[in-house]
Amino acid sequence: LLLNGADVNILESTGISVLASSCLAEDNPAVRLLLSWGAEIFYHGERVTKESKLALCRGISGKGQVEISNLVASELGGRRCE
């Protein structure tokens, strides 16, 4: 779908992005894929602040998902590599 132009930042009915949902579901392959396409984290229909993003990363890391936390917190997290 992404190759055919699907919006990588599409929001679920709850107003969170697919990336945020994948992080919470601890789905490493989905997080990697979405970040490689430039996905960003949205809550309640708005892009999260840097502070909120770091809080999310701490929570994810606290659940033992350090790899996901590092991916999301990285400087390239949310920016597509061209």
C-alpha positions, 0 to 999 in steps of 0.5 A, a space after each residue: 500500500 505504501 508503494 502505491 501512495 498510502 498515507 503513512 501517517 493515517 490515523 486510527 478512529 481513536 486519533 492515534 497514528 498507525 506508528 503510535 499503535 504499532 509502538 504500543 503493540 510492540 510490533 518491531 517490523 511494523 515500527 521499522 517499516 513505518 519509520 523508514 517511510 517517514 511516519 510520525 507519532 500522532 495522538 488525538 489527531 496532532 503530532 506529539 511534542 518532543 517531550 511526549 515522544 520521549 515519555 512514550 519512548 521511556 514507557 516502551 523501554 520500561 516494557 523491555 522494548 528497547 529496540 523500538 524505543 531507540 528507533 522512535 527516539 533516534 534522530 531519523 525517527 519520523 523522517 524518511 531517508 531519501 
